[in-house]
Amino acid sequence: MEAESDDNLASQVEEIEALSAIYGDEWCVVDEVSRVYCIQVTDGEEKQQWALCLQVILPTDYPRLSPPIYELNAPWLKGQERIELSRSLDEVYLQNIGEPVLFLWVEKVREFLLEKEEGDQSGPSSSAKKSCELEDTEETVTVVISPVSSDSDLSPVQDEELPPIHHGEPVTDKRSTFQAHLAPVVSVRQVKLVQGKLMENKKIANATHNIMAYRIFCEDRNSFIQDCDDDGETAAGGRMLHIMEILDVRNVLVIVSRWYGGIHLGPDRFKHINNCTRNILDTCGYLEAKDDGASKGKKTKSKKSK
């Protein structure tokens, strides 16, 4: 564990030095001890109509296991625009799990500002340019943690049928094998039904770990019912649930089975679990649905006349 911590710290120091060299005065150290930093990102134009402050906190286990914690500060950044930019940053992290992402995040923000500059020539108000206060998102969604072991079911339907179960492609590394299983669910009872059905398979039942996470959206309450289970693989279920939250998927259960092969994988085991989770969500169309929704909201860029 100490070696992993030293590797993370070395990676952070190297990344911070590189960012400081690249961005100069735009890069700012807020709190060296707590590892809090910020950068003022602009659209790169001479007038610099659009600007945004990206503040990050680097956890001790970044980049190997955890992403940076970030805040996007700009008075004009509200509602759907804030949500879309946050999702873009989350997607960058998911595509580079275990690797430094701050430079990629800064350039993704700059790309966002350039697109905004092309689409809105008027720019923000003068007061908005000077201020960098954090704005809250307009819509609040409640999250309810509902343990699978609970006998109560918040769904009004008690006699649900077993939903279809999809199985991902196995991934093997140093004799350890990982495989994801997915089922669409609308109640905690269905989660239990799927778990019971999978345990009928002797191979899955004998897996070293069956790590689980689910999210169910209740429209009438405007809230999520969600929970996870590590099944002995410490913090793995929480990481799976975090990915599902980042991707904003709903009404779905994912279980990743791991068969231990006798050789320790270290942090790589979490990378395989996370990748299996994301890949089966993608294969089953949960990410495609999000991408389609986002693309419909984007305007086609028009070429500037010379």
PLY file of the C-alpha trace (Angstrom):
ply
format ascii 1.0
element vertex 306
property float x
property float y
property float z
element edge 305
property int vertex1
property int vertex2
end_header
0.00 0.00 0.00
2.87 2.41 0.80
4.42 1.71 -2.61
1.09 2.52 -4.30
0.81 5.74 -2.29
4.35 6.75 -3.27
3.58 6.04 -6.93
0.44 8.20 -6.75
2.31 11.06 -5.09
5.12 10.89 -7.65
2.59 10.96 -10.50
0.81 13.95 -8.94
4.04 15.91 -8.48
5.09 15.21 -12.07
1.66 16.20 -13.40
1.52 19.45 -11.37
5.00 20.47 -12.52
4.04 19.84 -16.14
0.79 21.83 -15.85
2.58 24.72 -14.16
5.10 24.80 -17.00
2.41 24.59 -19.70
-0.10 27.11 -18.33
2.13 29.48 -16.35
0.18 32.16 -14.48
-3.15 30.56 -15.40
-2.27 27.66 -13.05
-2.72 28.46 -9.36
-1.87 26.57 -6.15
-4.74 27.12 -3.69
-3.54 24.80 -0.89
-0.37 22.75 -1.37
-0.93 20.64 1.77
-4.51 19.69 0.85
-3.50 19.46 -2.83
-6.06 21.97 -4.06
-5.37 23.69 -7.38
-7.24 25.80 -9.89
-6.78 27.07 -13.43
-8.50 29.90 -15.26
-9.47 28.48 -18.66
-10.43 30.84 -21.51
-11.64 30.39 -25.07
-8.16 31.29 -26.35
-9.41 34.25 -28.39
-7.85 37.71 -28.08
-11.03 39.16 -26.56
-11.44 36.12 -24.29
-15.22 36.42 -24.12
-15.69 33.18 -22.20
-13.75 32.12 -19.11
-14.18 29.41 -16.50
-12.37 28.48 -13.30
-11.63 24.74 -12.92
-10.74 23.86 -9.32
-9.48 20.38 -8.43
-8.63 18.45 -5.29
-6.29 15.48 -5.73
-7.13 12.49 -3.48
-4.20 10.48 -2.11
-5.09 7.52 -4.35
-5.24 9.60 -7.57
-4.52 8.69 -10.34
-4.37 4.90 -9.81
-7.74 4.42 -8.10
-9.74 7.65 -7.76
-10.52 10.65 -9.97
-9.80 14.25 -8.95
-12.64 16.09 -7.21
-13.54 19.13 -9.29
-15.67 22.28 -9.29
-16.64 24.31 -12.34
-16.95 27.99 -11.40
-18.52 30.53 -13.77
-21.65 32.66 -13.20
-22.94 31.97 -16.71
-22.52 28.17 -16.43
-25.93 26.89 -15.39
-28.47 24.16 -15.96
-27.97 21.90 -18.96
-24.65 23.46 -19.98
-23.13 22.66 -16.57
-24.49 19.09 -16.72
-23.14 18.50 -20.25
-19.67 19.82 -19.40
-19.54 17.74 -16.22
-20.50 14.64 -18.18
-17.77 15.38 -20.72
-15.15 15.54 -17.95
-16.48 12.35 -16.37
-16.29 10.61 -19.74
-12.66 11.69 -20.17
-11.85 10.13 -16.80
-13.64 6.89 -17.65
-11.63 6.62 -20.86
-8.37 7.09 -18.94
-8.92 5.28 -15.64
-5.67 4.99 -13.71
-3.93 7.74 -15.72
-3.43 11.50 -15.07
-6.34 13.46 -16.57
-5.92 17.11 -15.55
-4.40 18.24 -18.85
-7.14 16.41 -20.76
-9.76 18.07 -18.55
-8.36 21.56 -19.12
-8.32 21.07 -22.89
-11.85 19.61 -22.82
-13.04 22.75 -20.98
-11.21 24.95 -23.51
-12.85 23.03 -26.37
-16.24 23.60 -24.70
-15.53 27.35 -24.44
-14.44 27.56 -28.08
-17.66 25.88 -29.20
-19.61 28.32 -27.07
-17.69 31.27 -28.51
-18.56 30.12 -32.03
-22.22 29.67 -31.18
-22.74 32.85 -29.13
-20.86 35.91 -30.33
-22.45 38.20 -27.75
-20.49 36.68 -24.84
-21.41 36.84 -21.17
-22.12 40.08 -19.31
-19.15 42.09 -18.03
-19.99 41.19 -14.44
-20.03 37.51 -15.34
-16.55 37.76 -16.88
-15.05 39.15 -13.70
-16.74 36.84 -11.25
-15.86 33.22 -10.63
-18.47 32.22 -8.04
-19.83 28.72 -7.91
-23.41 28.34 -9.16
-25.62 25.49 -8.04
-27.44 23.33 -10.56
-31.13 24.07 -10.90
-32.55 20.61 -10.49
-32.18 18.46 -7.39
-32.55 14.69 -7.45
-32.78 12.78 -4.21
-30.76 9.58 -3.76
-32.17 6.86 -1.52
-29.79 4.10 -0.43
-31.87 0.94 -0.40
-29.95 -2.17 0.75
-30.70 -5.31 -1.20
-31.03 -7.22 2.06
-34.00 -5.09 3.09
-37.36 -6.85 3.11
-39.21 -3.69 2.12
-39.61 -2.81 -1.56
-40.43 0.75 -2.57
-41.98 -0.45 -5.83
-45.78 -0.83 -5.78
-45.48 -3.97 -7.92
-44.65 -7.06 -5.91
-44.97 -9.87 -8.49
-42.37 -8.84 -11.03
-41.05 -11.27 -13.58
-37.37 -12.13 -13.83
-35.85 -9.61 -16.27
-33.51 -10.73 -19.07
-29.88 -11.16 -18.02
-27.01 -10.24 -20.34
-23.45 -11.53 -19.94
-20.33 -9.62 -20.99
-17.17 -10.99 -22.52
-14.75 -12.45 -19.93
-11.46 -10.61 -19.38
-8.43 -12.56 -18.08
-5.28 -11.08 -16.54
-2.64 -13.20 -14.79
-5.10 -16.10 -14.44
-7.78 -13.91 -12.80
-10.96 -13.69 -14.86
-13.58 -10.95 -14.75
-17.05 -11.09 -16.31
-19.94 -8.63 -16.07
-23.66 -9.47 -15.97
-26.42 -6.92 -16.56
-30.18 -6.85 -16.12
-32.75 -4.06 -16.50
-34.52 -3.62 -13.14
-37.28 -1.38 -11.82
-37.45 -2.60 -8.21
-35.27 -3.99 -5.44
-37.27 -7.22 -5.69
-36.08 -7.67 -9.27
-32.50 -7.13 -8.10
-32.95 -10.05 -5.71
-34.53 -12.20 -8.45
-31.56 -11.60 -10.76
-29.04 -12.36 -8.01
-30.87 -15.59 -7.20
-30.95 -16.63 -10.84
-27.23 -15.99 -11.31
-26.41 -18.02 -8.20
-28.09 -21.02 -9.84
-25.08 -21.08 -12.15
-22.40 -23.02 -10.26
-19.54 -21.21 -11.95
-20.88 -17.78 -10.98
-21.84 -18.98 -7.50
-18.27 -20.20 -6.97
-16.67 -16.93 -8.08
-14.28 -15.38 -5.57
-16.30 -12.16 -5.67
-19.64 -11.18 -7.18
-19.54 -7.38 -6.96
-22.87 -5.62 -7.44
-24.31 -2.14 -8.02
-27.72 -0.96 -9.15
-29.63 2.28 -9.79
-33.40 2.59 -10.05
-35.13 5.90 -10.83
-38.55 6.58 -9.28
-40.26 9.22 -11.40
-43.08 9.83 -8.93
-40.55 10.68 -6.19
-37.91 12.20 -8.50
-35.36 10.10 -6.63
-32.95 7.22 -7.13
-32.96 3.94 -5.23
-29.41 2.63 -5.39
-26.97 0.42 -3.54
-23.83 -1.66 -4.01
-22.09 -4.69 -2.51
-18.31 -5.32 -2.49
-18.69 -9.07 -1.75
-15.24 -9.07 -0.15
-13.48 -6.92 -2.77
-13.06 -3.80 -0.66
-14.57 -0.63 -2.18
-15.14 -2.27 -5.59
-18.93 -1.99 -5.41
-18.72 1.70 -4.53
-16.50 2.33 -7.54
-18.97 0.53 -9.80
-21.83 2.62 -8.44
-19.77 5.78 -8.90
-19.25 4.96 -12.58
-22.98 4.35 -13.01
-23.67 7.72 -11.38
-21.16 9.46 -13.64
-22.74 7.87 -16.71
-26.20 8.72 -15.33
-27.62 5.29 -16.13
-30.85 4.21 -14.49
-33.03 1.15 -13.98
-30.12 -1.24 -14.35
-28.22 -3.79 -12.25
-24.60 -4.75 -12.96
-22.76 -7.64 -11.31
-19.08 -8.31 -12.00
-17.82 -11.80 -11.15
-14.14 -12.29 -10.42
-12.42 -15.65 -10.27
-9.08 -15.17 -8.50
-6.18 -16.91 -10.22
-3.65 -16.91 -7.40
-1.61 -13.90 -8.55
-2.22 -10.50 -6.94
-3.19 -7.83 -9.47
-3.00 -4.81 -7.16
-4.93 -1.73 -8.40
-5.33 -3.31 -11.84
-8.19 -5.41 -10.48
-10.28 -2.25 -10.02
-9.47 -1.15 -13.55
-10.80 -4.47 -14.90
-13.93 -4.27 -12.74
-14.61 -0.70 -13.86
-13.97 -1.49 -17.53
-16.22 -4.56 -17.41
-18.97 -2.39 -15.92
-18.66 0.30 -18.55
-18.32 -2.12 -21.45
-21.48 -4.08 -20.65
-23.44 -0.84 -20.18
-22.18 0.24 -23.60
-22.88 -3.14 -25.22
-26.45 -3.15 -23.89
-27.17 0.34 -25.20
-27.23 2.35 -21.98
-24.46 4.69 -23.11
-25.78 4.93 -26.66
-29.09 6.25 -25.34
-27.23 9.01 -23.47
-25.08 9.89 -26.48
-28.16 10.16 -28.71
-29.84 12.48 -26.26
-26.78 14.69 -26.03
-26.25 14.84 -29.80
-29.85 15.93 -30.39
-29.24 18.97 -28.22
-26.15 20.07 -30.14
-26.37 22.52 -32.99
-24.55 21.93 -36.24
-21.53 24.18 -36.49
-21.52 26.63 -39.32
-18.28 27.63 -40.98
-17.20 31.21 -40.45
-17.02 33.32 -43.55
-13.55 34.50 -44.34
0 1
1 2
2 3
3 4
4 5
5 6
6 7
7 8
8 9
9 10
10 11
11 12
12 13
13 14
14 15
15 16
16 17
17 18
18 19
19 20
20 21
21 22
22 23
23 24
24 25
25 26
26 27
27 28
28 29
29 30
30 31
31 32
32 33
33 34
34 35
35 36
36 37
37 38
38 39
39 40
40 41
41 42
42 43
43 44
44 45
45 46
46 47
47 48
48 49
49 50
50 51
51 52
52 53
53 54
54 55
55 56
56 57
57 58
58 59
59 60
60 61
61 62
62 63
63 64
64 65
65 66
66 67
67 68
68 69
69 70
70 71
71 72
72 73
73 74
74 75
75 76
76 77
77 78
78 79
79 80
80 81
81 82
82 83
83 84
84 85
85 86
86 87
87 88
88 89
89 90
90 91
91 92
92 93
93 94
94 95
95 96
96 97
97 98
98 99
99 100
100 101
101 102
102 103
103 104
104 105
105 106
106 107
107 108
108 109
109 110
110 111
111 112
112 113
113 114
114 115
115 116
116 117
117 118
118 119
119 120
120 121
121 122
122 123
123 124
124 125
125 126
126 127
127 128
128 129
129 130
130 131
131 132
132 133
133 134
134 135
135 136
136 137
137 138
138 139
139 140
140 141
141 142
142 143
143 144
144 145
145 146
146 147
147 148
148 149
149 150
150 151
151 152
152 153
153 154
154 155
155 156
156 157
157 158
158 159
159 160
160 161
161 162
162 163
163 164
164 165
165 166
166 167
167 168
168 169
169 170
170 171
171 172
172 173
173 174
174 175
175 176
176 177
177 178
178 179
179 180
180 181
181 182
182 183
183 184
184 185
185 186
186 187
187 188
188 189
189 190
190 191
191 192
192 193
193 194
194 195
195 196
196 197
197 198
198 199
199 200
200 201
201 202
202 203
203 204
204 205
205 206
206 207
207 208
208 209
209 210
210 211
211 212
212 213
213 214
214 215
215 216
216 217
217 218
218 219
219 220
220 221
221 222
222 223
223 224
224 225
225 226
226 227
227 228
228 229
229 230
230 231
231 232
232 233
233 234
234 235
235 236
236 237
237 238
238 239
239 240
240 241
241 242
242 243
243 244
244 245
245 246
246 247
247 248
248 249
249 250
250 251
251 252
252 253
253 254
254 255
255 256
256 257
257 258
258 259
259 260
260 261
261 262
262 263
263 264
264 265
265 266
266 267
267 268
268 269
269 270
270 271
271 272
272 273
273 274
274 275
275 276
276 277
277 278
278 279
279 280
280 281
281 282
282 283
283 284
284 285
285 286
286 287
287 288
288 289
289 290
290 291
291 292
292 293
293 294
294 295
295 296
296 297
297 298
298 299
299 300
300 301
301 302
302 303
303 304
304 305
